[in-house]
């Protein structure tokens, strides 16, 4: 046990030096720590009650530059070297532990001076014990499988705010080798050109969310993720926008300072008025909806940014009994959105829209003739996280913060949101942290995408809405037949 506790070793890799050690009496994990960025991640896959610790002590910048420019093939080579280094460390540790156990046992035998027959039995026990220690290290301490659980941690600031807030749920059910390669590749690029990367410490952040669909259990997670900053909610707070749903979900306005939203196709004109009275900044094509029902400016200041929003053309109406108006977007509605947006380009930093299809033609035109100033486009509706940053236009979709909502519990969609870090002098989106938390087991993950280092794309910005299937569950109605609550359309994928 003393050997396990005290033995550490350095191993030279082509890209740098790593230090390996074991810390007993912890939940079993492979602990990888990078002091350079004060960032670490713990993986499952270790059965022993101990952490196998790997710390990056130094980096060969020339080799790291080759890794950064060589892509995933070079990264996999470094991973192979690290795997071999861990294996050699565990082999030496097993031999040292066996030798220690054997030596301690022989010393005890020498001190006891038992009879010859008893000495043979005790000696055999000592040998078996030494072999047992080798087996324990080889079978229980060596990481096995696909490292199914991961937990990020950091003491520094270059870690997603939302992940820190949700660290109690930051376990991933799946860790793909491609993601590990991408993380190593990103680290290599960081250490080869640290001066060219804008530091994010102390810069403002905003939280992007949408599609709660009445899942009030997700509201505390959204509040913690926002950490006192602004929240921009891209529609579908409820399922039908009824007064009952609004009363249940209106506490969401306290998740952000301020809480900014617009109506999706599952919200209603009545719910937007109620939320404006509750303190939400309700955006709309005709201007901000005030508490008294009048309209204010189209462009509003939020977190130092100029923000405008365009509500869903399929917003439900109280006068029509909150009936579903569908999710389809017509060419005429797309043209109307483009006519609204074009005069605002250059006067706004952020535009919020619920349906990606509504904005698609307008954004295609802007990318064909990019504006001089960057524009951040926040979308929802698809329940799929996505980022598409190119030609001064950055699109961010945080997914579904309600995990698909109370009407889609069987779909097992993860809770999703995004945290965007930006500069205001002048405005520039710098990074987006995509955070997901799996339903049921609380597993989750976070991924940072830099937006200031050229084009970036992740997820499917053109994903279909989960409402392509016209079949839906029966709505809940009162005695007079008015809709109280209706689940959103079920998805077919």
C-alpha positions as CSV (number, residue, x, y, z in Angstrom):
1,X,0.0,0.0,0.0
2,X,2.9,2.4,0.8
3,X,4.3,1.8,-2.8
4,X,0.9,2.6,-4.3
5,X,0.6,5.7,-2.2
6,X,4.1,7.1,-2.7
7,X,5.3,6.0,-6.1
8,X,5.1,8.6,-8.9
9,X,7.0,8.7,-12.2
10,X,7.5,11.0,-15.1
11,X,7.2,9.7,-18.7
12,X,8.4,11.5,-21.8
13,X,6.1,11.7,-24.7
14,X,6.9,13.2,-28.1
15,X,4.7,16.2,-27.2
16,X,5.9,16.7,-23.6
17,X,6.3,15.2,-20.2
18,X,3.5,13.7,-18.1
19,X,3.6,12.8,-14.4
20,X,1.8,9.7,-13.2
21,X,0.7,8.8,-9.6
22,X,-2.0,7.2,-7.6
23,X,-4.2,8.7,-5.0
24,X,-6.0,6.0,-2.9
25,X,-9.3,6.2,-1.1
26,X,-11.2,8.0,-3.8
27,X,-13.9,7.0,-6.2
28,X,-12.2,5.1,-9.0
29,X,-11.2,7.4,-11.8
30,X,-8.6,8.3,-14.4
31,X,-7.8,11.9,-13.5
32,X,-6.1,14.0,-16.3
33,X,-5.0,17.5,-15.3
34,X,-3.5,20.3,-17.4
35,X,-1.9,23.0,-15.2
36,X,-1.3,25.2,-18.2
37,X,-5.1,26.0,-18.4
38,X,-5.9,24.9,-14.9
39,X,-8.3,22.4,-16.3
40,X,-8.9,18.7,-15.7
41,X,-11.3,15.9,-16.4
42,X,-12.0,12.7,-14.5
43,X,-13.1,9.5,-16.4
44,X,-14.7,6.4,-15.0
45,X,-13.4,3.0,-16.0
46,X,-11.2,2.4,-12.9
47,X,-12.6,-0.2,-10.5
48,X,-10.2,0.3,-7.6
49,X,-11.1,2.9,-5.0
50,X,-8.3,5.2,-6.2
51,X,-7.5,7.9,-8.8
52,X,-4.9,7.2,-11.4
53,X,-3.6,10.7,-11.9
54,X,-2.0,12.0,-15.1
55,X,-0.6,15.5,-15.1
56,X,0.9,17.4,-18.0
57,X,4.1,18.9,-16.7
58,X,5.7,20.3,-19.8
59,X,5.0,20.7,-23.5
60,X,7.4,20.6,-26.5
61,X,6.0,23.4,-28.5
62,X,7.5,22.3,-31.8
63,X,5.9,18.8,-31.5
64,X,2.7,20.4,-30.3
65,X,2.7,22.6,-33.3
66,X,3.0,19.4,-35.5
67,X,0.1,17.9,-33.6
68,X,-2.0,21.1,-34.0
69,X,-1.3,21.2,-37.7
70,X,-1.4,17.4,-38.3
71,X,-4.9,16.9,-37.2
72,X,-6.4,13.8,-35.6
73,X,-3.9,11.3,-37.0
74,X,-1.1,13.1,-35.1
75,X,-3.3,13.4,-32.1
76,X,-4.0,9.7,-32.0
77,X,-0.3,9.0,-32.1
78,X,0.1,11.1,-28.9
79,X,-2.8,9.3,-27.3
80,X,-1.1,6.0,-28.1
81,X,2.1,7.2,-26.5
82,X,0.2,8.3,-23.4
83,X,-1.6,4.9,-23.2
84,X,1.8,3.1,-23.4
85,X,3.2,5.4,-20.7
86,X,0.3,4.6,-18.4
87,X,0.8,0.9,-19.0
88,X,4.5,1.0,-18.2
89,X,3.8,3.0,-15.1
90,X,1.3,0.5,-13.8
91,X,3.7,-2.4,-14.6
92,X,6.5,-0.8,-12.5
93,X,4.0,0.0,-9.8
94,X,2.8,-3.6,-9.7
95,X,6.3,-4.9,-9.4
96,X,7.2,-2.4,-6.7
97,X,4.1,-3.3,-4.8
98,X,4.7,-7.0,-5.1
99,X,8.3,-6.5,-4.0
100,X,7.2,-4.4,-1.1
101,X,4.6,-7.0,0.0
102,X,7.1,-9.8,-0.4
103,X,9.8,-8.0,1.5
104,X,7.5,-7.0,4.3
105,X,6.3,-10.6,4.6
106,X,9.8,-12.0,4.7
107,X,10.7,-9.5,7.5
108,X,7.7,-10.7,9.5
109,X,8.8,-14.3,9.0
110,X,12.3,-13.5,10.1
111,X,11.0,-11.8,13.2
112,X,8.6,-14.6,14.1
113,X,11.0,-17.4,13.4
114,X,8.2,-20.0,13.0
115,X,8.8,-23.7,12.7
116,X,9.9,-25.0,9.3
117,X,6.5,-26.4,8.3
118,X,4.6,-23.3,9.4
119,X,7.3,-21.1,7.8
120,X,6.6,-22.8,4.5
121,X,2.8,-22.1,4.8
122,X,3.4,-18.5,5.8
123,X,5.9,-18.0,3.0
124,X,3.5,-19.3,0.5
125,X,0.9,-16.9,1.9
126,X,3.4,-14.0,1.4
127,X,4.0,-15.0,-2.2
128,X,0.3,-15.3,-2.9
129,X,-0.3,-11.9,-1.3
130,X,2.4,-10.4,-3.5
131,X,0.8,-11.9,-6.6
132,X,-2.5,-10.7,-5.4
133,X,-1.3,-7.1,-5.3
134,X,-0.1,-7.5,-8.9
135,X,-3.6,-8.7,-9.9
136,X,-5.3,-5.9,-8.0
137,X,-3.2,-3.2,-9.9
138,X,-3.6,-5.0,-13.3
139,X,-7.3,-5.7,-13.0
140,X,-8.7,-2.9,-10.8
141,X,-6.4,0.1,-11.3
142,X,-5.9,-0.1,-15.0
143,X,-8.6,1.9,-16.9
144,X,-10.8,-0.4,-18.9
145,X,-13.5,0.0,-21.6
146,X,-14.6,3.3,-23.2
147,X,-14.2,5.5,-20.0
148,X,-18.0,5.8,-19.7
149,X,-18.1,8.7,-17.2
150,X,-16.5,12.1,-17.4
151,X,-16.5,15.0,-15.0
152,X,-14.8,18.3,-15.8
153,X,-13.3,20.4,-13.1
154,X,-11.2,23.6,-12.9
155,X,-10.0,26.3,-10.5
156,X,-9.4,28.8,-13.3
157,X,-11.9,30.8,-15.4
158,X,-11.5,29.1,-18.8
159,X,-14.2,26.6,-18.2
160,X,-17.9,26.8,-19.1
161,X,-19.8,28.7,-16.5
162,X,-22.8,26.5,-17.0
163,X,-20.7,23.4,-16.5
164,X,-19.4,24.7,-13.1
165,X,-23.0,25.4,-12.2
166,X,-24.1,21.9,-13.1
167,X,-21.0,20.1,-11.9
168,X,-23.1,17.9,-9.7
169,X,-24.7,16.5,-12.8
170,X,-21.6,16.6,-15.1
171,X,-21.3,12.9,-15.9
172,X,-21.4,11.7,-19.5
173,X,-23.0,8.4,-20.5
174,X,-20.8,8.2,-23.5
175,X,-17.2,9.4,-24.2
176,X,-16.3,8.9,-27.8
177,X,-12.6,8.7,-28.8
178,X,-13.2,11.4,-31.4
179,X,-14.1,13.8,-28.6
180,X,-10.9,12.9,-26.8
181,X,-8.9,13.5,-29.9
182,X,-10.6,16.9,-30.4
183,X,-9.7,17.9,-26.8
184,X,-6.1,17.0,-27.3
185,X,-5.9,18.7,-30.6
186,X,-7.4,21.9,-29.1
187,X,-4.9,21.8,-26.2
188,X,-2.0,21.5,-28.8
189,X,-3.3,24.5,-30.6
190,X,-3.6,26.4,-27.4
191,X,-0.1,25.9,-26.2
192,X,1.5,26.6,-29.6
193,X,-0.1,30.0,-30.0
194,X,-1.4,31.2,-26.6
195,X,-0.8,34.9,-27.5
196,X,-3.1,34.6,-30.4
197,X,-6.1,33.5,-28.4
198,X,-8.2,36.0,-26.6
199,X,-8.5,35.4,-22.9
200,X,-12.1,35.0,-21.8
201,X,-11.6,35.7,-18.1
202,X,-13.8,38.5,-16.9
203,X,-15.7,39.0,-20.2
204,X,-19.5,39.2,-20.3
205,X,-21.6,36.1,-20.9
206,X,-25.2,35.4,-21.9
207,X,-27.1,32.2,-21.6
208,X,-29.0,30.9,-24.6
209,X,-32.0,28.7,-24.0
210,X,-35.4,27.7,-25.6
211,X,-38.1,25.1,-25.6
212,X,-38.8,24.6,-22.0
213,X,-42.2,23.2,-22.8
214,X,-43.5,23.4,-19.2
215,X,-40.7,21.4,-17.7
216,X,-40.3,23.5,-14.6
217,X,-37.8,21.0,-13.1
218,X,-35.2,22.5,-15.5
219,X,-35.7,26.1,-14.3
220,X,-33.2,25.9,-11.4
221,X,-30.6,24.5,-13.7
222,X,-31.1,27.4,-16.1
223,X,-30.9,29.9,-13.2
224,X,-27.6,28.4,-12.0
225,X,-26.2,28.3,-15.5
226,X,-27.0,32.0,-16.0
227,X,-25.2,32.9,-12.7
228,X,-26.8,36.3,-12.5
229,X,-26.2,37.2,-16.1
230,X,-28.7,37.7,-18.9
231,X,-30.8,34.9,-20.4
232,X,-32.1,35.0,-23.9
233,X,-34.9,32.6,-24.4
234,X,-35.8,31.8,-28.1
235,X,-39.4,30.7,-27.6
236,X,-41.7,27.8,-26.5
237,X,-41.7,28.4,-22.8
238,X,-45.0,26.4,-22.7
239,X,-47.0,23.9,-24.8
240,X,-50.0,26.1,-25.6
241,X,-49.5,29.4,-23.8
242,X,-52.6,28.9,-21.6
243,X,-53.1,30.9,-18.4
244,X,-52.6,27.7,-16.4
245,X,-49.2,27.0,-18.1
246,X,-48.1,30.6,-17.7
247,X,-48.8,30.6,-13.9
248,X,-46.7,27.4,-13.6
249,X,-43.7,28.6,-15.7
250,X,-43.6,32.3,-15.0
251,X,-40.8,31.9,-12.3
252,X,-38.5,31.5,-15.3
253,X,-38.3,35.3,-15.5
254,X,-36.1,35.2,-12.4
255,X,-33.5,33.0,-14.1
256,X,-31.7,35.9,-15.8
257,X,-30.9,39.5,-15.2
258,X,-32.7,40.3,-17.4
259,X,-34.7,37.5,-18.8
260,X,-35.2,38.2,-22.5
261,X,-37.6,36.2,-24.6
262,X,-39.9,36.0,-27.6
263,X,-42.9,33.9,-28.5
264,X,-42.6,30.5,-30.2
265,X,-45.3,28.6,-31.9
266,X,-46.2,27.0,-28.5
267,X,-46.6,30.3,-26.7
268,X,-49.5,32.7,-27.0
269,X,-50.2,36.4,-27.1
270,X,-51.8,36.1,-23.6
271,X,-48.8,34.4,-22.1
272,X,-46.4,37.0,-23.5
273,X,-48.4,39.8,-22.0
274,X,-48.5,38.0,-18.6
275,X,-44.7,37.4,-18.7
276,X,-44.1,41.1,-19.6
277,X,-46.0,42.0,-16.5
278,X,-43.9,39.6,-14.5
279,X,-40.7,41.4,-15.6
280,X,-39.6,39.6,-18.8
281,X,-38.2,41.6,-21.7
282,X,-40.5,40.4,-24.4
283,X,-39.1,41.1,-27.9
284,X,-41.2,41.3,-31.0
285,X,-41.2,42.4,-34.6
286,X,-43.2,45.5,-33.6
287,X,-41.0,46.3,-30.6
288,X,-40.7,45.3,-27.0
289,X,-44.0,44.3,-25.3
290,X,-44.5,46.5,-22.3
291,X,-46.4,45.5,-19.1
292,X,-49.3,47.7,-20.1
293,X,-49.6,46.0,-23.5
294,X,-48.0,48.9,-25.5
295,X,-45.0,48.5,-27.7
296,X,-41.6,49.9,-27.0
297,X,-38.4,50.0,-29.1
298,X,-37.5,47.2,-31.5
299,X,-33.8,47.4,-30.5
300,X,-33.1,46.9,-26.8
301,X,-30.0,47.0,-24.7
302,X,-29.2,43.7,-23.0
303,X,-25.8,43.0,-21.4
304,X,-24.2,45.8,-23.4
305,X,-25.6,44.5,-26.6
306,X,-28.2,45.7,-29.1
307,X,-30.8,43.0,-29.3
308,X,-34.0,42.6,-31.5
309,X,-36.3,39.7,-31.9
310,X,-39.0,38.4,-34.2
311,X,-41.7,36.2,-32.7
312,X,-43.1,33.1,-34.4
313,X,-45.7,33.7,-37.1
314,X,-47.5,30.7,-35.6
315,X,-47.9,32.3,-32.2
316,X,-51.1,31.0,-30.6
317,X,-54.0,33.3,-29.9
318,X,-56.2,33.4,-26.8
319,X,-59.1,34.5,-28.9
320,X,-58.9,31.3,-30.9
321,X,-58.8,29.1,-27.8
322,X,-55.0,28.6,-27.9
323,X,-55.4,26.3,-30.9
324,X,-52.3,24.9,-32.6
325,X,-51.4,27.0,-35.7
326,X,-48.8,24.5,-36.8
327,X,-45.1,24.8,-37.2
328,X,-44.7,25.3,-41.0
329,X,-43.2,28.5,-42.3
330,X,-44.3,30.0,-45.6
331,X,-42.2,31.8,-48.3
332,X,-44.2,34.9,-47.6
333,X,-43.3,34.7,-43.9
334,X,-39.6,34.3,-44.7
335,X,-39.8,37.3,-47.0
336,X,-41.4,39.3,-44.2
337,X,-38.7,38.4,-41.8
338,X,-36.0,39.4,-44.3
339,X,-37.7,42.7,-45.0
340,X,-37.7,43.3,-41.2
341,X,-34.1,42.3,-40.6
342,X,-32.3,43.9,-43.5
343,X,-32.8,47.5,-42.2
344,X,-31.6,46.5,-38.8
345,X,-28.3,45.0,-39.9
346,X,-25.5,47.2,-38.6
347,X,-27.8,48.6,-35.9
348,X,-28.0,45.4,-33.9
349,X,-25.6,42.9,-32.4
350,X,-28.1,40.0,-31.7
351,X,-31.3,38.9,-33.4
352,X,-33.5,36.3,-31.8
353,X,-35.9,34.1,-33.8
354,X,-37.7,30.9,-32.9
355,X,-37.8,28.9,-36.2
356,X,-34.5,28.5,-38.1
357,X,-36.5,28.0,-41.3
358,X,-38.0,31.5,-40.9
359,X,-34.5,33.1,-40.9
360,X,-32.8,30.8,-43.3
361,X,-33.2,32.8,-46.6
362,X,-32.3,36.1,-44.8
363,X,-29.1,34.6,-43.3
364,X,-28.1,33.0,-46.6
365,X,-28.3,36.5,-48.2
366,X,-26.2,38.0,-45.4
367,X,-23.5,35.3,-45.8
368,X,-23.4,35.9,-49.5
369,X,-22.8,39.6,-48.8
370,X,-21.4,39.7,-45.2
371,X,-22.0,42.8,-43.1
372,X,-19.0,44.6,-41.7
373,X,-20.0,44.0,-38.1
374,X,-20.7,40.6,-36.6
375,X,-24.2,39.5,-36.0
376,X,-25.2,36.8,-33.5
377,X,-28.3,34.9,-34.4
378,X,-30.1,33.0,-31.6
379,X,-32.6,30.3,-32.6
380,X,-34.6,27.5,-31.0
381,X,-37.4,25.1,-32.1
382,X,-35.4,22.2,-33.4
383,X,-34.5,20.8,-29.9
384,X,-31.0,20.2,-31.3
385,X,-27.9,22.1,-30.3
386,X,-26.0,23.7,-33.1
387,X,-23.4,26.4,-33.9
388,X,-22.6,27.8,-37.4
389,X,-20.2,30.6,-37.4
390,X,-18.9,32.0,-40.7
391,X,-18.9,35.2,-42.8
392,X,-19.4,37.4,-39.7
393,X,-22.7,35.6,-39.0
394,X,-22.8,33.3,-35.9
395,X,-25.8,31.1,-35.3
396,X,-26.3,29.5,-31.9
397,X,-29.1,27.1,-30.9
398,X,-28.9,25.9,-27.3
399,X,-31.3,22.9,-27.9
400,X,-34.2,22.3,-25.5
401,X,-33.7,23.4,-22.0
402,X,-36.7,21.4,-21.0
403,X,-35.4,18.1,-22.4
404,X,-38.3,18.2,-24.9
405,X,-40.8,19.1,-22.3
406,X,-43.4,17.3,-20.2
407,X,-45.1,16.1,-23.4
408,X,-42.0,14.3,-24.7
409,X,-40.7,12.5,-21.6
410,X,-40.4,9.2,-23.5
411,X,-38.1,10.8,-26.1
412,X,-35.2,11.1,-23.6
413,X,-33.9,14.4,-25.0
414,X,-31.2,15.9,-23.0
415,X,-31.5,19.3,-21.3
416,X,-29.6,21.7,-23.4
417,X,-28.4,25.3,-23.3
418,X,-25.5,27.4,-24.5
419,X,-23.4,30.1,-22.8
420,X,-21.9,32.7,-25.2
421,X,-18.9,34.7,-24.1
422,X,-18.5,38.0,-26.0
423,X,-16.6,41.3,-26.2
424,X,-18.4,44.6,-26.4
425,X,-15.7,47.0,-27.6
426,X,-16.6,46.4,-30.4
427,X,-19.0,43.5,-30.2
428,X,-17.6,40.1,-31.1
429,X,-18.8,36.7,-30.0
430,X,-15.7,34.8,-28.8
431,X,-16.9,31.4,-27.6
432,X,-20.0,29.3,-27.1
433,X,-20.2,26.5,-24.4
434,X,-22.7,23.9,-25.3
435,X,-24.0,22.1,-22.2
436,X,-26.2,19.0,-22.1
437,X,-27.6,17.1,-19.1
438,X,-29.1,13.7,-19.8
439,X,-32.5,12.8,-18.4
440,X,-32.9,10.2,-15.7
441,X,-29.3,9.7,-14.6
442,X,-28.2,13.3,-14.7
443,X,-25.3,12.6,-17.0
444,X,-24.0,15.5,-19.0
445,X,-21.3,17.1,-21.0
446,X,-20.0,20.5,-22.0
447,X,-18.1,21.5,-25.1
448,X,-16.5,24.9,-25.8
449,X,-16.4,26.2,-29.4
450,X,-14.2,29.2,-30.1
451,X,-15.9,31.7,-32.4
452,X,-13.0,34.0,-32.9
453,X,-10.7,31.6,-34.7
454,X,-12.3,31.2,-38.1
455,X,-15.3,29.3,-39.2
456,X,-16.9,26.9,-36.7
457,X,-19.7,24.5,-37.1
458,X,-21.1,21.8,-34.8
459,X,-24.4,20.0,-34.7
460,X,-27.0,20.5,-37.5
461,X,-28.1,24.1,-37.8
462,X,-30.6,22.9,-40.5
463,X,-32.2,20.2,-38.3
464,X,-35.9,19.6,-38.7
465,X,-38.3,20.5,-36.0
466,X,-39.6,17.7,-33.8
467,X,-43.0,18.8,-35.0
468,X,-42.8,17.3,-38.5
469,X,-45.2,14.6,-37.4
470,X,-48.8,16.0,-37.4
471,X,-49.9,13.4,-34.9
472,X,-50.0,14.6,-31.3
473,X,-51.6,13.6,-28.0
474,X,-55.0,14.9,-27.2
475,X,-55.0,18.3,-25.5
476,X,-56.3,18.8,-21.9
477,X,-59.5,20.9,-22.0
478,X,-61.7,22.4,-19.4
479,X,-65.5,21.7,-19.0
480,X,-66.2,24.3,-21.7
481,X,-63.9,22.7,-24.2
482,X,-61.1,25.3,-24.0
483,X,-57.6,24.0,-24.2
484,X,-55.7,24.1,-20.8
485,X,-52.6,22.3,-21.9
486,X,-51.5,20.3,-25.0
487,X,-48.2,18.5,-25.4
488,X,-46.0,19.5,-28.4
489,X,-46.0,17.3,-31.5
490,X,-44.0,14.2,-31.1
491,X,-40.9,13.8,-33.2
492,X,-40.4,10.9,-35.5
493,X,-36.6,10.6,-35.6
